[in-house]
Amino acid sequence: MEIGKKIKERRIILQLTQEELANRCELTKGYISQLENDKTDPSIETLKIILDALGMSFASFFKEEEQQQIKFSEDEQLDKDFGGYIQSWLVPSAQSLAMEPIYVKIKPKMKTVVDLPHDGEEFGYVITGMINLYYGDQVIKINKGESFYFKTNKQHYIQNIGDDEAQIIWVSYPPNF
């Protein structure tokens, strides 16, 4: 583990200069610089003082970060056919994340199921076709290349109003689909 590198990353996140961190720890700026460049190793006591100044515990500092998956292949997507439309979950683990992106293909004149009010926000981008977004009492026409964004505190769903398949990227926060 590169102790100096982790200290520097945390210091930068907190927007502290080396001098500010040194002053908080009653150390010199030169010592912090040497530490961050892995030219010296701190004693346990000194490391504790630095971590306290950075608002970290030993446990959080030494915890290894989990490798997060960044890229998702088409094979990993989960598709579900609802009859008039198909939803593809683009990130298979999205239920445990903050956002849930899906790809929706809606057959002509078909609509998605009605989503009841819930906490959150949703965003969509129409890739092809044209749809109506039903949001509470409003009906909003959205064409290819346009997007929508709303709080999910009203009943909502979409309907393909065109003669061709409509394709939409839809992101829900928090995951809801």
C-alpha positions in Angstrom: 0.0 0.0 0.0 1.2 3.5 -0.9 0.5 5.3 2.4 1.8 8.7 1.1 -0.4 8.5 -2.1 -3.5 7.8 0.0 -2.8 10.6 2.4 -2.3 13.0 -0.6 -5.5 11.9 -2.3 -7.5 12.5 1.0 -5.8 15.9 1.5 -6.7 17.0 -2.0 -10.3 15.8 -1.5 -10.5 18.0 1.6 -8.9 20.9 -0.3 -6.0 21.2 2.1 -2.6 22.4 1.2 0.4 20.5 2.5 1.1 23.4 4.8 -2.5 23.4 6.2 -2.3 19.7 6.9 1.2 20.1 8.5 -0.1 22.9 10.7 -3.1 20.7 11.9 -0.7 17.9 12.8 2.1 20.1 14.2 4.4 18.7 11.5 6.5 20.5 8.9 5.3 21.0 5.3 8.6 19.3 4.2 7.7 16.2 6.2 4.2 16.0 4.6 5.8 16.4 1.2 8.3 13.6 1.9 5.5 11.4 3.2 3.2 12.0 0.2 6.1 11.1 -2.1 6.8 7.9 -0.2 10.3 9.1 0.8 9.6 8.5 4.5 7.3 6.3 6.6 5.3 7.7 9.5 5.3 6.1 12.9 2.0 4.7 14.1 1.5 7.7 16.4 2.2 10.2 13.6 0.0 8.4 11.2 -2.8 8.5 13.8 -2.4 12.3 14.1 -2.5 12.7 10.3 -5.5 10.5 9.9 -7.4 12.4 12.7 -6.6 15.6 10.9 -8.0 14.1 7.7 -11.1 12.7 9.4 -10.2 9.1 8.9 -9.9 6.0 11.1 -7.2 3.4 10.6 -9.9 1.0 9.5 -11.2 3.3 6.7 -7.7 4.3 5.6 -6.5 0.7 5.3 -9.7 -0.7 3.8 -9.0 -1.9 0.3 -11.3 -0.5 -2.3 -13.5 -2.9 -4.1 -12.9 -3.0 -7.8 -16.0 -1.6 -9.5 -17.1 -2.8 -12.8 -17.1 0.1 -15.2 -17.9 -1.5 -18.6 -20.9 -3.7 -19.3 -21.2 -5.9 -22.4 -24.4 -6.6 -24.3 -24.2 -10.2 -23.0 -24.6 -8.9 -19.4 -27.8 -7.0 -20.1 -31.1 -8.4 -18.9 -34.0 -8.1 -21.3 -37.7 -8.4 -20.4 -40.5 -8.5 -22.9 -43.7 -6.8 -21.6 -45.7 -7.5 -24.8 -45.8 -4.0 -26.2 -42.3 -3.0 -25.2 -39.0 -4.5 -24.2 -36.8 -3.2 -21.4 -33.1 -3.9 -21.3 -31.3 -3.3 -18.0 -28.0 -1.9 -19.2 -26.2 -2.3 -15.8 -27.1 -5.6 -14.3 -26.1 -4.6 -10.7 -28.0 -1.2 -10.9 -30.5 -2.2 -8.2 -27.6 -1.7 -5.7 -26.4 1.5 -7.2 -27.7 5.1 -7.1 -29.0 5.2 -10.7 -30.6 2.6 -12.9 -30.2 3.0 -16.7 -32.5 1.1 -19.0 -33.0 0.9 -22.8 -36.7 0.8 -23.8 -38.0 -0.3 -27.2 -41.7 0.4 -27.6 -43.8 -1.0 -30.5 -46.0 1.5 -32.4 -49.1 2.7 -30.5 -48.0 0.7 -27.4 -47.3 2.1 -23.9 -45.4 1.1 -20.8 -47.1 0.2 -17.6 -48.2 3.0 -15.3 -45.7 3.8 -12.7 -47.2 5.0 -9.5 -45.8 8.0 -7.6 -42.6 7.3 -5.7 -39.6 9.1 -4.3 -37.0 9.9 -6.9 -36.3 11.4 -10.3 -36.2 10.1 -13.9 -34.5 11.1 -17.1 -35.1 9.9 -20.6 -33.7 10.5 -24.0 -35.6 9.5 -27.2 -33.2 7.9 -29.6 -35.8 7.1 -32.3 -39.5 7.7 -32.8 -41.8 10.0 -30.9 -43.6 9.4 -27.6 -46.1 11.0 -25.3 -45.0 11.2 -21.7 -48.0 11.0 -19.4 -47.1 12.8 -16.1 -49.9 13.3 -13.7 -52.6 15.2 -15.7 -50.1 16.4 -18.3 -49.4 14.8 -21.7 -46.0 15.9 -23.2 -45.0 15.0 -26.7 -41.3 14.2 -27.0 -39.6 13.7 -30.4 -36.4 12.0 -31.5 -33.4 13.8 -30.0 -35.3 15.3 -27.2 -35.2 14.4 -23.5 -37.3 14.6 -20.4 -36.6 14.9 -16.7 -39.0 14.9 -13.8 -39.6 14.1 -10.2 -41.5 10.9 -9.7 -44.1 12.2 -7.3 -46.9 11.8 -9.9 -48.2 8.8 -11.9 -46.3 8.5 -15.1 -45.8 6.3 -18.2 -44.9 6.7 -21.9 -46.6 5.7 -25.1 -45.2 5.4 -28.6 -47.4 7.6 -30.8 -45.6 7.0 -34.0 -45.8 4.3 -36.7 -42.3 3.0 -36.0 -40.6 1.5 -32.9 -39.5 4.2 -30.4 -36.3 3.7 -28.5 -35.5 5.5 -25.3 -32.7 5.5 -22.8 -34.3 5.9 -19.4 -32.5 6.5 -16.1 -34.2 6.2 -12.7 -32.9 7.5 -9.4 -33.1 5.7 -7.2 -33.5 2.4 -9.0 -37.1 1.6 -9.6 -37.6 -0.5 -12.7 
